[in-house]
Amino acid sequence: MLLLLFIHLLLISLLSFLNLMNMLLPYISYLFLFFLYYFSFL
């Protein structure tokens, strides 16, 4: 019973983490592209 609750909480936290990553993904990709351009001009 306790294990089931723990797994449920883990799934909820994983889903919220994925949702957060989905929100942050454009910014991360923009940063990555920015660094890529920056290092290509060096």
ZITALIN-V352703 format. One record per residue. RES is the residue in three letters. SS is DSSP state (2 for helix, 1 for strand, 0 for the rest). PSI is psi as a letter, one per 20 degrees, with the letter a starting at -180 (NA if undefined). D_FIRST is the distance of its C-alpha to the first C-alpha in Angstrom with 2 decimals. Layout:
# ZITALIN-V352703
{{RES:SS:PSI:D_FIRST} {RES:SS:PSI:D_FIRST}}
This chain:
# ZITALIN-V352703
{{MET:0:g:0.00} {LEU:2:h:3.78} {LEU:2:h:5.36} {LEU:2:g:5.10} {LEU:2:g:6.41} {PHE:2:g:8.70} {ILE:2:h:9.97} {HIS:2:g:10.65} {LEU:2:h:12.56} {LEU:2:g:14.28} {LEU:2:g:15.48} {ILE:2:g:16.78} {SER:2:h:18.58} {LEU:2:g:19.98} {LEU:2:g:21.32} {SER:2:h:22.89} {PHE:2:g:24.37} {LEU:2:h:25.86} {ASN:2:g:27.24} {LEU:2:g:28.82} {MET:2:h:30.29} {ASN:2:h:31.67} {MET:2:h:33.39} {LEU:2:i:34.74} {LEU:2:g:35.83} {PRO:2:g:39.34} {TYR:2:h:40.11} {ILE:2:g:39.02} {SER:2:h:41.15} {TYR:2:g:44.07} {LEU:2:g:43.87} {PHE:2:g:43.80} {LEU:2:h:46.82} {PHE:2:g:48.59} {PHE:2:h:48.23} {LEU:2:g:49.34} {TYR:2:g:52.46} {TYR:2:g:53.09} {PHE:2:h:53.03} {SER:2:h:55.11} {PHE:2:i:57.82} {LEU:0:NA:57.95}}
